[in-house]
Amino acid sequence: MATLVFLEDHEGELVKGSLGVLSKASQLGGDVAAVIPGSGVAALAAGAGRYGAAKVYVADDPALAAPLPQPRVDVLAGLVRDRGFDTVLFGASVLSADVAAGLAARLGAGLNWDLVDLELRDGQLVGKRPALQDSVFVEVGWRGEPRLALVRSGTFEPVETGGEAEVEEVAVELEDFSTMAVMVERAHAESEGPSIEDAEVIVAGGRGLGEPAKFALLEELAKALGGAVAATRAVVDAGWYPYATQVGQTGKTVSPRLYLACGISGAIQHKVGMQASSTIVAINKDPNAPIFEYADVAVVGDLHEIVPKLTELVRERKG
Ligand SMILES: Cc1cc2nc3c(=O)[nH]c(=O)nc-3n(C[C@H](O)[C@H](O)[C@H](O)COP(=O)(O)OP(=O)(O)OC[C@H]3O[C@@H](n4cnc5c(N)ncnc54)[C@H](O)[C@@H]3O)c2cc1C
């Protein structure tokens, strides 16, 4: 297998999800290379070696400064054609999903998306993806090569192996049609603390909070624990908290060390986004809430009483 992994950069760092996919590719074996298309990204190449890339292609060009897909498709399509990669892997993000789809169209290749696992069986690459609203898993394959795969965010953890990569700069030659889209404006929401994708601790809230203002209780606890606040779709749809914090089937997939679910019933669509958390603690006043079926620690009670006390205890303990 000759695998190329698309590495995405954000604010001077390689995105964790794409490094996780690189680690998985390295565990699967074969020739593993990575590509970093962007502007001012050459310094990031060495980092990719530590996560299992034997070779890193750097496409460093001001024309790749904006996070637009088509110029990146040009870079990847050139590499696949010239270097004979049979597999191209992506960690899901808004940009990488566009690049993967564009590359599939350009090469006439098959793309399996939303994968939660990859394995080699009798030399064949087999993907696993959830179906029927995440209630079952199905195995998927490819009819031809190159095989393209987009992996659900948060699926694979980056694993440092300490290796060193050979770095090769590649010339950036763009198609005329690839430069027609231009970035008009970029904006980002200001927030304190880690994002839910990166946080080791997540304090998540659902409809049991009763009203949007009560998210302040969770923010205090998350701050004390050095974590991030997440939400269910029910409260995001109600406009109580931003969509960027939604965990679940139609939100983000997270895998923190601790997931503290407050006033969340634990619907299957929520579960699929957080079930990979190392420890799940649930606070719910209903002893029959579905979340207790898969929580490691079940606290039956009123979150409005428990959460402020918990925050106080954490602060005391931290001195
Ligand atoms: C196609 C599809 C996709 C979906 N995608 C997602 C998704 O990505 N993410 C997601 O989260 N959901 C998703 N949903 C919605 C999901 O089915 C649930 O409706 C939703 O997760 C419920 O949110 P909740 O737990 O906040 O609310 P509820 O189900 O209303 O649960 C509130 C809980 O709070 C408890 N509670 C109430 N008061 C207190 C209190 N004072 N103290 C402690 N506990 C209290 C209650 O006992 C209850 O268990 C999706 C649904 C569909 C159909």
The ligand as a MOL file (V3000), in Angstrom:
LIG
                    3D

  0  0  0     0  0            999 V3000
M  V30 BEGIN CTAB
M  V30 COUNTS 53 58 0 0 0
M  V30 BEGIN ATOM
M  V30 1 C -31.1570 12.9260 12.6470 0
M  V30 2 C -30.9160 13.3870 14.0410 0
M  V30 3 C -29.6800 13.8770 14.3880 0
M  V30 4 C -29.4190 14.3030 15.7020 0
M  V30 5 N -28.1700 14.7640 16.0240 0
M  V30 6 C -27.9030 15.0580 17.3090 0
M  V30 7 C -26.5910 15.4750 17.7000 0
M  V30 8 O -25.6680 15.6090 16.8860 0
M  V30 9 N -26.3740 15.7420 19.0080 0
M  V30 10 C -27.3570 15.6460 19.9640 0
M  V30 11 O -27.0780 15.9120 21.1380 0
M  V30 12 N -28.5980 15.2780 19.5930 0
M  V30 13 C -28.9110 15.0000 18.3090 0
M  V30 14 N -30.1840 14.6780 17.9670 0
M  V30 15 C -31.2580 14.8640 18.9700 0
M  V30 16 C -31.3620 13.7330 19.9790 0
M  V30 17 O -32.2100 12.7360 19.4610 0
M  V30 18 C -31.9780 14.2450 21.3180 0
M  V30 19 O -33.2260 14.8400 21.0490 0
M  V30 20 C -31.1030 15.2720 22.0490 0
M  V30 21 O -29.7780 14.7810 22.1760 0
M  V30 22 C -31.6820 15.5130 23.4300 0
M  V30 23 O -30.9950 16.5640 24.0460 0
M  V30 24 P -30.9950 16.7240 25.6160 0
M  V30 25 O -30.4070 15.5170 26.2490 0
M  V30 26 O -30.3700 18.0520 25.8950 0
M  V30 27 O -32.5320 16.8910 25.9920 0
M  V30 28 P -33.5920 15.9030 26.6310 0
M  V30 29 O -33.6810 14.6410 25.8740 0
M  V30 30 O -34.8390 16.6900 26.8050 0
M  V30 31 O -32.9740 15.5310 28.0630 0
M  V30 32 C -32.8970 16.4250 29.1380 0
M  V30 33 C -32.4580 15.6200 30.3560 0
M  V30 34 O -32.2270 16.5010 31.4460 0
M  V30 35 C -32.6710 15.8610 32.6360 0
M  V30 36 N -32.9350 16.9200 33.5940 0
M  V30 37 C -33.9700 17.8190 33.6110 0
M  V30 38 N -33.8290 18.6780 34.6390 0
M  V30 39 C -32.6900 18.3090 35.3030 0
M  V30 40 C -32.0150 18.8200 36.4470 0
M  V30 41 N -32.4720 19.9060 37.1320 0
M  V30 42 N -30.8850 18.1990 36.8610 0
M  V30 43 C -30.3940 17.1020 36.2000 0
M  V30 44 N -31.0030 16.5810 35.0910 0
M  V30 45 C -32.1330 17.1910 34.6580 0
M  V30 46 C -33.9040 15.0800 32.2230 0
M  V30 47 O -34.1450 14.0160 33.1180 0
M  V30 48 C -33.4990 14.5960 30.8200 0
M  V30 49 O -32.9050 13.3070 30.8920 0
M  V30 50 C -30.4500 14.2520 16.6760 0
M  V30 51 C -31.7130 13.7570 16.3120 0
M  V30 52 C -31.9440 13.3230 15.0310 0
M  V30 53 C -33.3040 12.7980 14.6820 0
M  V30 END ATOM
M  V30 BEGIN BOND
M  V30 1 1 1 2
M  V30 2 1 2 3
M  V30 3 2 2 52
M  V30 4 2 3 4
M  V30 5 1 4 5
M  V30 6 1 4 50
M  V30 7 2 5 6
M  V30 8 1 6 7
M  V30 9 1 6 13
M  V30 10 2 7 8
M  V30 11 1 7 9
M  V30 12 1 9 10
M  V30 13 2 10 11
M  V30 14 1 10 12
M  V30 15 2 12 13
M  V30 16 1 13 14
M  V30 17 1 14 15
M  V30 18 1 14 50
M  V30 19 1 15 16
M  V30 20 1 16 17
M  V30 21 1 16 18
M  V30 22 1 18 19
M  V30 23 1 18 20
M  V30 24 1 20 21
M  V30 25 1 20 22
M  V30 26 1 22 23
M  V30 27 1 23 24
M  V30 28 2 24 25
M  V30 29 1 24 26
M  V30 30 1 24 27
M  V30 31 1 27 28
M  V30 32 2 28 29
M  V30 33 1 28 30
M  V30 34 1 28 31
M  V30 35 1 31 32
M  V30 36 1 32 33
M  V30 37 1 33 34
M  V30 38 1 33 48
M  V30 39 1 34 35
M  V30 40 1 35 36
M  V30 41 1 35 46
M  V30 42 1 36 37
M  V30 43 1 36 45
M  V30 44 2 37 38
M  V30 45 1 38 39
M  V30 46 1 39 40
M  V30 47 2 39 45
M  V30 48 1 40 41
M  V30 49 2 40 42
M  V30 50 1 42 43
M  V30 51 2 43 44
M  V30 52 1 44 45
M  V30 53 1 46 47
M  V30 54 1 46 48
M  V30 55 1 48 49
M  V30 56 2 50 51
M  V30 57 1 51 52
M  V30 58 1 52 53
M  V30 END BOND
M  V30 END CTAB
M  END
